[in-house]
Amino acid sequence: MSNSDDGIAMKADHYDTFAESYARENESSLFNAYYERPAMIDLAGDVAGRSILDAGCGAAPLSAALRDRGAQLTAFDSSPEMVALAQERLGTDARVLLADLAAPLPFSTGEFDDVVASLVLHYLEDWSGPLAELHRVLKPGGRLILSVNHPVIRPVVYPKADYFATSPYTEEYTFDGHAASLTFWHRPLQAMTAAFTRAGFAISVISEPPFSPETPPDLLPPDLGDHKSFLCFLFFVLEANTGQPADQFPA
């Protein structure tokens, strides 16, 4: 996926430089293993026999979890190294491709029952083409289940930021000892929901879930106290309406 921040581009293969470190961190981190991924699995529900596309799969831990619950998995990522890790994890049980959500997708119209997009869309400035493509590859009534950075986070962390502006910001992370810079696009909730409806989706669920009850206590923030939830990501379940979405990639 391609992003820009004051003219600085994040190439589609950006994650290649720290793919293995990110994948290792993802396996056991609080935000991924005990918060975001369990929430996505819970929202997906009973997936036995359903054809699911994992859009921006990374090293495919969510794909593997859904496959183990009986889903028929197809996955893609824009990072060749992530695709290699996903293929190694999934073996012959799933189809894994190199593809970019910021471009037309190599899938047939109405091919999937569900699409999962785990912490992907917030890397993109423009959601119109990607959402139109995800709508296109879904069967009528199919679900898009997604998670993004919670929009309230940026004005909390950056009090001078304009909550209502769709704008980029870059943060520094350390994944299993490897330092990396990631650029995200903040957009207010109203911009998210407007993009969903323009693309032909109906909003079925908006969720701010608790962390998993299986979370090791030593992973939790020390000042959390007795609280069972914290603000980090925002989750949606969208239903693909019939008919052609309004926004498309340019022909």
N, C-alpha and C positions, 0 to 999 in steps of 0.2 A: 504494500500500500504506500502511496506517495503523499507526503505532507509538506507544508511549507511554513516557515516561521521567519518573517522578515527576510524572505528571499533564500533562506537556508532550506534545502530539500532533504527529506529523509527518503533514501532510496528503498525500493521494494525489498532489497536484500539486506537492509540495515540490521536485522536480527541475526544475520549470519555471523557477525563478529562476536556474539555472546549467546548463541543458540543453546549450546550444551549447558552453560551456567544457568541460563534462564530456566531451562527445562528441569534441572535439578532443584532449583529454588521452588519452582511451581509445585513439585511433588509434595512438599510438606509445609509450605508457608501458611500463615494464618489467613491471609486475604484470598489466596487461591484454593488451597486444599481444604480449609475448614469454613470458608465463607462463600466465596463466589461459586465454586464448582458444586457443592451440595445444594445451593439454591437453584442453580440451573437444572440439576437432575430432578429436584423436587418439582419444579415448574413443568418439566417435560412429562412427568407422570409415567403411566404405563406406555412404553414404547415398543413392546414386543410386536414384531412383524412390520413396523413402520419404516419407511425409507427416509433417512435423515441425512441432510447435508450439514457438515460442520464447516462453516465459513470462517477462515482464519484460524485454523485448527491448532497452530503451534506444534508442539510435540505430541498432541492428540490425547491428553489425559481424559478430556471430556468425551471424545469419540470412543475411547476404550470403555469408559463407564457405561455409555449408552449401548454400545455393542454387547457388553456383558449382560445387559438387560433385555437383549433380544432384538435390538434395532438392526436394520441393514444400513451400514454406514458408507457414505462417501465423504471425503474430506479434502480441503485444499488450503494452501497457504502461499503467500508471495515470497517467502524465504526458502531458497533451496535447501539450506541446512535444516530448517524446521521440517520441511517435507521429508527429508531423509530420516530424521528422528521419528516422525509420525509413521512412516512406512516400516521402520524397524519395530516399532511398538505394535502396530496393527497386523503386520504380516500380510497374509493373503485373505484375511477376514474383511478387508475393506478396500475401497478404491481411493487412492491418495494421489492428488494432482498438484502441480505447480500452477497457480492461477492468482489473479489479483482482483480483489473486490472493487478496485477503482477502475475496472475495465469490464467489457462484456464477458460473461462467464460461459465456459464450454459445456453447458448442460442444456438438455431439451426443455421446452416449455412444459410445465406441469409435471416435472419428473419426480418431485419429492413431496412426501407428506408433511415434513417439518424441516425447517432450517434452524440451526442454533448458531448464534454469533456472539461468542464469549469475549467481551472486552476488546472489541474490534472497531466499531464505528467511530469511537472517539479519536481515532487516528486520522480521520478523514474530514477535510474542510467541507466538501460537498456530499450530502447524503442522497441527492435526488437520483442519480444514475444507479448507485449501489442498491438502494431500496427498490427501485424499479426492477432490477435484475433479480433480486431475491423474491420479489412478488411473481415475476415471470416463471421462475423455476418451480414455484409451489403449485400444487394442485388447488383448485378452488376450495376455499375453506381451510387450506393448510395453515400451519402455524409458523410464525417467526418468533423464536424465543431468544431474547438478547439481554446483554448486560453492558452498561457503560459507566464511566465515572459519574458519580452523583453530581448534578449541577450545582448543588449548594456548596460543594467543597471549595471551589476556587475563590469565591468571595469571602469564605471563612479564613482560608489560608492567606489570600491576597486581598485585604480589605479595600484597597483602592481600585480593584478590578471592577469593570462594568459587568454586572451579572447578565444584563440583557444583550450584550454584544457577543456574537459568535467570533471567537478570537483564539489564537494559539498561545500555548505556554509550554515551556520546556522544564523538565525536572530531572534531577540526578538520582540514580538508583545504584544499588550494589546487589548483584545477583550471584550468590554463592562465591563471593569474593571478587567478582568482576564488575568494575564500574561501567555504567552505561547512561547515556542521555536519551530520554524519550520525549517526543513532542506530541502533545494532545491538542484537540480542538474543543474548547469549552463552548457549549450552547445552552441557553436557558430551556427549561422544561417546555415552555410554549413552542419553541422552535423545534424541539424533538417531536412533539405530538403533531404539529402542523406538517412536518416532513412525512410522518407515518401516514396520515390521512391523504396527503397528496399522492402518495405512492400506491394508494388503493388498499390500505390496511385499516381494519377496525381494531381498536385497543380493547383487549379482553381483560388484561391484568396489568396493574402497576404494583410492584412489590418492593418493600424495604425490609428484607428478611433478617431474622436473627442469625448469629453464627451457629455452627453446628454444635449440638450438645456433646459431641465427641472431641471438641477442641481441647488439647492439653492446656491446663491452666497457666503454665509458664509462657505460653504464646500470647496470652491476652495482655492488653495494656494494663499497667499496674494501677492506674487511676479509674478503671472501669467500674470497680465496686460490684454491686449486685446486678448491674444492668446486663441484659441478655442480647442487646442490639447496639450497633453503632452505625453511623453514616459513613459509607464508603462508596458503594456502587448502587445503581438504580436498575431494576429489572423490569422487563416488559414481556408480555405474551400478546402477540398481534395475530389477527386472523385475516387471511388474504381474501378480500372480496372478489366477486366475479367481475369480469370486464377488464379493460386495459387501463393500467395506471397512467396518471397524467404525465409523469416525468420519465424520460428515457435517456440513455446515453445517445449522443449525436450519431446519426447513421453514418 
